[in-house]
Amino acid sequence: MNKNKTKTIFIALFEGVEGKNILRTDILKTLLSEPSSKIVFFTKSQERAEYHRKEFNNPRMIYEVVEKIQPKGLDKFFMYLKFYLLRTDTTKFLQKAVLEDRKNYLRYWTNSFLSWFLARPFFIKISRFLDYHFVKDDTFGGFFDKHNPDLVFLANIFEETETHLLREAKKRKTKTVGLINSWDRTTGKNVLRLLPDKLIAFSDLVKNELVKYQDVKSGSIFVGGIPHYDYHFRAPYLSRRDFFQKIGIPENKKLIVFCPIGSQYSDSDWDIFDLLCNLNKEGKFGEDVAILVRYPPNDFIEEEEVRKRPHLVYDYPGIRFCQKKKGIDWDMTTEELKHLSDSLHYMALMVCYSSSISVEAAVCGKPIINLNFEVKKSESPLKSPIHYYNKLHYKKALGTGGICLVNSEEEMVKSIKKYLENPSLDSGQRKILSKQQCWFLDGKSGERIGKFVLGQMES
């Protein structure tokens, strides 16, 4: 790279997952290690720009605000079309779940037929061609004129606003790199409307799914690992004494971490916590066992329910910028990410429904129990957490044997006791799960991805 010429990189920070993957990993550190690099971040509000600027204020970083784009016309058409261009076990499950919930058979059969007919490489290619050439939007035009970027790094490439950023970059012949930032996006809902020059996948598993379901050429995909998992490989952790003092639990306790799936997906979280708590009081798990509840950063805690349970010990990570019951506009601090690693390191085992945190527990070598039952049956299949085991990405994780799936209260008690007595049980399967989903387990994924992005400006 020419050291005398400034190289400008555009990066969007429209959702919480982007901050976690980019700002708080070695991706940002590596990008800034190149003296000639300058980064322009895009946020959705001045509030978010000021929030990030207080912590990340390198003179080679600039923040620009982009208002939310309201799709209309052909843009809106292609926004909806992308859902019919993907057909997997996950999309078929979601269609059936909506049918069970709403009983709209006409909509179900129409959607099923359209996805069956359209979810083919031929139609995906046509859609991308037409989308690129006929959708008009100048949201980012002025920013390209102002900063003249050398590369656009799309950290949440399935998001609509980033599709517009990608389209502008492609039309200006600017190099583009996209990051697939979650293990379920490639098979979960829709195809990518447009493709960047290069894509970064967490693992070979995601790479193969991009080829199979998203009509992406294998040679354009770089496998880099999961950047925010790098924290789990970086000792020293907080001392055991200090960690337990921090969460307010005696150090001699065996710690069970229960991770609620969140209010959008389930009404069962409080029932499961009460069940675990009552069973523990009865000594069903043995002696000296404590329970820590860890909420997801994109959910809101129910204060009234907390007040009913003065014995509840919980972590409530994340800063939420939205007022909705469930949102994607959040951020986790570096200290909170380190605390998550400490929690996984010192816990005895984890209990949860389907969640990516199961993989994080496996990476840290700890037993994982997933619940395949409800205390009270959900009225809607869309609010039943056991339905989500039908998703393709999770079937693959369960297939490794690294997650213990229990079908009843009795099985749960039995499994908790056996793992507390012998934490090494199923350790081999957990290693298989970690390798399948993470690929790299060296703590250098952020650095590896950052170097790849810099390398694209040299090629």
C-alpha positions in Angstrom: 0.0 0.0 0.0 1.3 3.5 -0.9 2.2 5.0 2.5 2.0 8.6 1.1 -1.6 8.3 -0.1 -4.5 8.3 2.3 -6.7 5.2 1.9 -10.3 5.8 2.9 -12.6 3.0 4.1 -16.4 3.4 4.5 -18.0 1.3 7.3 -21.6 1.4 8.4 -22.6 1.2 12.1 -26.3 0.9 11.8 -26.9 -2.0 14.2 -25.4 -3.2 17.5 -23.8 -6.3 16.0 -21.6 -4.1 13.8 -20.1 -2.3 16.8 -19.5 -5.6 18.5 -17.8 -7.1 15.4 -15.9 -4.1 14.2 -15.3 -1.4 16.9 -14.7 -3.8 19.8 -12.4 -6.3 18.0 -9.0 -6.3 16.4 -10.6 -5.5 13.1 -10.6 -1.8 13.9 -7.2 -2.0 15.5 -5.8 -3.7 12.4 -7.3 -1.2 10.0 -5.9 1.7 12.0 -2.4 0.0 12.1 -2.0 1.0 8.5 -0.8 4.7 8.8 -2.4 5.8 5.6 -5.9 4.5 6.4 -8.8 6.7 7.2 -12.2 5.4 8.2 -15.6 7.0 7.7 -18.3 5.5 9.9 -22.0 5.8 9.0 -24.6 5.9 11.9 -28.3 6.2 11.8 -28.5 9.2 14.2 -26.4 12.0 15.7 -26.9 10.3 19.1 -25.2 7.2 18.0 -22.4 9.2 16.3 -21.7 11.1 19.5 -21.9 7.9 21.6 -19.3 6.1 19.5 -17.1 9.3 19.2 -16.7 9.5 22.9 -14.9 6.2 23.0 -13.5 5.8 19.5 -12.2 9.2 18.6 -9.0 8.6 16.6 -8.2 11.6 14.4 -8.3 9.2 11.4 -12.0 8.4 12.1 -15.0 10.4 10.9 -18.6 9.9 11.7 -21.4 10.7 9.2 -25.2 10.4 9.9 -27.5 8.7 7.4 -31.2 8.9 8.0 -33.2 5.7 7.6 -34.2 5.0 4.0 -37.9 4.4 3.3 -38.1 1.9 0.4 -40.5 2.7 -2.3 -41.2 1.7 -5.9 -38.8 -0.8 -7.4 -36.6 -0.6 -4.2 -39.6 -1.9 -2.2 -40.4 -4.5 -4.8 -36.9 -6.0 -4.6 -36.8 -5.7 -0.8 -39.8 -8.1 -0.7 -38.6 -10.3 -3.6 -35.4 -11.3 -1.7 -37.5 -13.3 0.7 -38.9 -15.5 -2.1 -35.4 -16.2 -3.5 -34.3 -18.4 -0.5 -35.8 -21.8 0.2 -34.3 -23.8 3.1 -35.5 -25.9 6.0 -35.6 -22.6 8.0 -37.7 -20.7 5.5 -40.1 -23.6 5.2 -40.4 -23.9 9.0 -41.1 -20.2 9.3 -43.8 -20.3 6.6 -45.5 -23.2 8.5 -45.2 -21.4 11.8 -47.0 -18.4 10.4 -49.7 -20.7 9.0 -50.2 -22.3 12.4 -50.4 -18.9 14.0 -52.6 -17.0 11.5 -54.5 -19.8 9.6 -54.1 -18.0 6.3 -53.8 -21.0 3.9 -54.0 -18.8 0.8 -51.0 -16.8 1.9 -49.1 -20.0 2.9 -49.6 -21.8 -0.4 -48.8 -18.7 -2.4 -45.6 -18.0 -0.5 -44.6 -21.6 -0.6 -45.1 -21.8 -4.4 -43.3 -18.6 -5.1 -40.3 -19.6 -3.0 -40.3 -23.1 -4.6 -40.4 -21.6 -8.0 -38.1 -18.5 -7.6 -35.4 -19.8 -5.2 -33.0 -20.9 -8.0 -29.7 -19.4 -9.2 -31.2 -18.3 -12.5 -33.8 -16.1 -10.8 -31.3 -14.9 -8.2 -29.0 -13.7 -10.9 -31.8 -11.9 -12.8 -33.0 -10.2 -9.6 -29.6 -8.9 -8.8 -29.1 -7.7 -12.3 -32.4 -5.8 -12.4 -32.0 -4.6 -8.8 -28.6 -3.1 -9.6 -29.5 -1.4 -12.8 -33.1 -0.1 -12.1 -33.3 0.8 -8.4 -32.3 4.5 -8.1 -31.2 6.1 -4.8 -28.7 8.9 -4.2 -28.5 8.6 -0.4 -24.8 8.0 -0.4 -23.8 9.9 -3.5 -22.8 13.0 -1.7 -20.6 11.1 0.8 -18.7 9.4 -2.1 -18.1 12.8 -3.7 -16.9 14.2 -0.3 -14.6 11.4 0.8 -13.8 9.5 -2.4 -13.4 6.1 -0.6 -11.0 3.4 -1.8 -13.0 0.6 -0.2 -16.4 0.0 1.3 -16.6 -2.6 4.2 -20.2 -3.8 4.7 -20.4 -5.2 8.2 -24.1 -6.1 8.0 -24.7 -6.7 4.4 -28.2 -8.1 4.7 -29.4 -4.7 6.0 -31.4 -2.5 3.5 -29.4 0.7 4.0 -26.2 -1.1 3.4 -27.6 -2.5 0.1 -27.9 1.1 -1.0 -24.3 1.8 0.1 -23.2 -1.3 -1.8 -25.1 -0.2 -5.0 -23.5 3.2 -4.9 -20.0 1.7 -4.5 -20.5 -0.8 -7.3 -21.6 2.0 -9.7 -18.5 4.0 -8.8 -16.3 1.0 -9.3 -15.2 1.2 -5.6 -13.9 -2.0 -4.1 -16.3 -3.7 -1.7 -16.1 -6.3 1.0 -19.0 -7.8 3.0 -19.0 -9.5 6.3 -21.6 -12.3 7.1 -21.9 -11.4 10.7 -24.1 -14.2 12.0 -24.3 -18.0 11.7 -27.9 -18.0 10.6 -28.2 -15.3 8.0 -27.3 -17.3 4.9 -30.1 -19.8 5.5 -32.5 -17.8 7.6 -34.6 -15.4 5.7 -33.5 -14.0 2.4 -30.8 -13.8 -0.3 -28.4 -10.9 -0.6 -29.9 -8.4 -3.0 -26.5 -7.4 -4.4 -23.0 -9.0 -4.0 -19.8 -7.2 -3.1 -16.5 -8.1 -4.7 -15.5 -10.2 -1.7 -17.4 -11.8 1.2 -16.0 -12.8 4.6 -17.6 -15.8 6.4 -17.1 -17.1 9.9 -16.4 -20.7 8.9 -16.3 -23.1 6.0 -19.8 -24.1 6.9 -21.1 -20.6 6.2 -18.9 -20.4 3.1 -20.6 -23.5 1.7 -24.0 -22.2 2.5 -23.2 -19.0 0.6 -22.4 -21.1 -2.4 -25.4 -23.4 -2.1 -28.2 -21.0 -1.1 -26.9 -17.5 -2.0 -25.4 -18.2 -5.5 -21.9 -16.8 -4.5 -18.8 -18.1 -6.2 -16.5 -20.0 -3.8 -13.4 -18.1 -4.9 -14.8 -14.7 -3.7 -15.3 -15.9 -0.1 -12.7 -15.5 2.6 -13.0 -17.5 5.9 -11.8 -15.5 8.8 -13.4 -16.8 12.0 -15.6 -15.0 14.5 -14.0 -11.8 15.6 -15.9 -11.1 18.9 -15.0 -14.7 20.1 -11.4 -13.6 20.3 -12.1 -12.5 23.9 -12.6 -16.1 24.9 -9.0 -16.9 24.1 -7.4 -14.1 25.9 -6.3 -14.8 29.4 -5.9 -13.7 32.1 -9.5 -13.7 33.1 -10.7 -11.9 36.2 -9.8 -14.0 39.2 -12.4 -16.5 40.4 -12.7 -14.6 43.7 -13.2 -11.2 42.1 -15.6 -12.6 39.5 -17.9 -14.2 42.1 -17.6 -11.1 44.3 -18.7 -9.0 41.3 -21.8 -11.0 40.6 -22.7 -11.4 44.3 -22.5 -15.2 44.6 -20.3 -17.1 47.1 -17.1 -18.3 45.5 -17.6 -21.9 46.5 -20.8 -22.3 44.4 -21.1 -24.3 41.2 -22.5 -21.8 38.8 -25.3 -22.5 36.4 -25.9 -19.8 33.8 -29.4 -19.5 32.4 -29.7 -17.5 29.2 -33.3 -16.4 28.4 -34.1 -16.5 24.7 -35.9 -13.2 24.9 -39.4 -11.9 25.0 -39.8 -11.7 21.2 -39.3 -15.4 20.8 -40.8 -16.9 24.0 -43.1 -16.4 27.0 -41.3 -19.3 28.8 -38.3 -17.5 30.2 -39.7 -16.7 33.6 -41.3 -20.1 33.9 -37.9 -21.8 33.3 -36.1 -19.6 35.7 -38.7 -20.3 38.5 -38.4 -24.0 37.7 -34.6 -24.0 37.9 -34.8 -22.0 41.1 -37.3 -24.2 42.8 -35.5 -27.4 41.8 -32.2 -25.9 43.2 -33.9 -25.0 46.5 -35.1 -28.6 46.7 -31.5 -29.8 46.3 -32.3 -31.6 43.0 -28.9 -30.5 41.5 -26.8 -31.3 44.6 -25.2 -29.0 47.1 -23.6 -25.6 46.6 -25.2 -24.7 43.3 -26.2 -21.1 42.3 -28.0 -19.7 39.3 -27.0 -16.6 37.3 -29.4 -15.3 34.7 -27.8 -13.6 31.7 -30.2 -11.5 29.5 -29.5 -10.9 25.7 -28.3 -7.4 24.9 -31.2 -6.8 22.4 -34.0 -7.5 24.8 -35.6 -5.5 27.6 -35.9 -6.7 31.2 -39.4 -6.8 32.8 -38.9 -4.8 35.9 -42.2 -5.9 37.4 -41.2 -9.6 37.1 -37.8 -8.9 38.6 -39.4 -7.3 41.7 -41.4 -10.5 42.2 -38.1 -12.4 42.5 -35.8 -10.7 45.0 -33.5 -13.8 44.9 -32.8 -13.2 41.2 -29.1 -12.7 40.4 -28.7 -11.5 36.8 -26.6 -9.7 34.2 -28.3 -7.2 32.0 -25.6 -6.3 29.4 -26.0 -3.7 26.7 -27.0 -0.1 26.1 -30.3 0.2 24.2 -31.0 3.0 21.9 -34.5 2.0 20.9 -37.8 2.0 22.9 -39.2 -1.2 21.4 -39.8 -4.4 23.2 -37.1 -6.0 21.1 -34.5 -4.1 19.0 -31.4 -4.3 17.0 -30.2 -0.8 18.0 -27.9 -1.6 21.0 -24.3 -1.8 22.0 -22.2 -3.8 24.4 -19.1 -2.3 26.0 -15.7 -3.9 25.9 -16.0 -4.4 29.7 -19.3 -6.3 29.1 -17.8 -8.5 26.5 -14.9 -9.4 28.8 -17.4 -10.1 31.6 -19.2 -12.5 29.3 -15.9 -14.4 28.8 -15.4 -14.4 32.6 -18.9 -15.8 33.1 -18.4 -18.6 30.5 -15.0 -19.4 32.0 -16.2 -19.8 35.6 -19.6 -21.3 35.1 -20.2 -25.0 35.6 -22.7 -25.3 32.7 -25.2 -23.4 30.7 -29.0 -23.9 30.3 -30.9 -22.1 27.5 -33.1 -22.5 24.5 -31.7 -22.3 21.0 -29.1 -19.6 20.9 -25.6 -18.7 19.5 -24.4 -18.4 23.1 -24.5 -22.2 23.1 -21.6 -22.1 20.7 -19.7 -19.6 22.9 -20.1 -22.0 25.8 -18.7 -24.8 23.7 -15.8 -22.7 22.6 -15.0 -22.2 26.4 -15.2 -25.9 26.9 -18.4 -25.8 29.1 -21.4 -28.2 28.9 -24.5 -26.8 27.3 -28.1 -28.0 27.9 -30.8 -26.9 25.5 -34.4 -27.1 26.6 -36.9 -28.9 24.2 -39.9 -28.4 26.5 -42.1 -25.6 27.9 -43.6 -25.4 31.4 -46.8 -24.0 29.8 -47.5 -24.5 26.2 -47.3 -21.3 24.1 -50.5 -20.2 22.5 -48.7 -19.3 19.3 -46.0 -21.3 17.5 -44.1 -18.1 16.9 -43.7 -17.7 20.6 -42.7 -21.3 21.3 -39.0 -21.5 21.8 -38.9 -25.2 21.0 -39.9 -24.5 17.4 -36.6 -22.9 16.7 -34.7 -26.1 16.8 -36.2 -26.7 13.3 -34.0 -24.0 11.8 -31.3 -25.4 9.5 -28.3 -23.7 11.2 -29.3 -25.1 14.6 -30.0 -28.6 13.3 -26.3 -28.6 12.1 -25.1 -27.5 15.6 -27.2 -30.1 17.3 -25.9 -32.8 14.9 -22.4 -32.5 16.4 -23.6 -33.9 19.7 -21.9 -30.9 21.4 -25.3 -29.6 22.8 -27.4 -31.8 25.1 -31.0 -31.4 24.1 -33.4 -32.4 26.9 -37.1 -33.1 26.4 -38.5 -32.9 29.9 -37.9 -31.6 33.4 -36.7 -35.0 34.5 -34.1 -35.2 31.6 -33.0 -31.7 32.5 -32.3 -32.5 36.1 -30.5 -35.7 35.2 -28.3 -33.9 32.7 -27.5 -31.0 35.0 -26.4 -33.5 37.7 -24.2 -35.5 35.4 -22.4 -32.5 34.0 -21.9 -31.0 37.5 -20.4 -34.3 38.6 -18.3 -34.8 35.4 -17.9 -31.6 33.3 -15.7 -33.4 30.8 -18.6 -35.5 29.5 -19.1 -34.8 25.8 -16.0 -32.6 25.6 -15.0 -34.2 22.3 -18.4 -33.3 20.7 -18.1 -29.7 22.0 -14.7 -29.4 20.2 -16.4 -30.6 17.0 -19.2 -28.0 17.5 -16.6 -25.3 18.1 -14.6 -26.2 15.0 -17.7 -26.5 12.8 -19.1 -23.1 13.7 -15.9 -21.1 14.5 -13.3 -22.7 12.3 -10.5 -20.6 13.9 -9.9 -21.0 17.6 -6.7 -18.9 17.9 -8.0 -15.6 19.2 -6.8 -13.9 16.0 -9.9 -13.6 13.9 -10.2 -9.9 14.2 -6.7 -9.4 13.1 -7.0 -11.9 10.3 -10.2 -10.2 8.9 -8.6 -6.7 9.3 -5.6 -7.7 7.3 -7.8 -9.2 4.6 -9.7 -6.0 4.2 -6.5 -3.9 4.0 -5.2 -6.4 1.4 -8.2 -5.7 -0.9 -7.0 -2.1 -1.2 -3.6 -3.3 -2.4 -5.0 -5.7 -5.0 
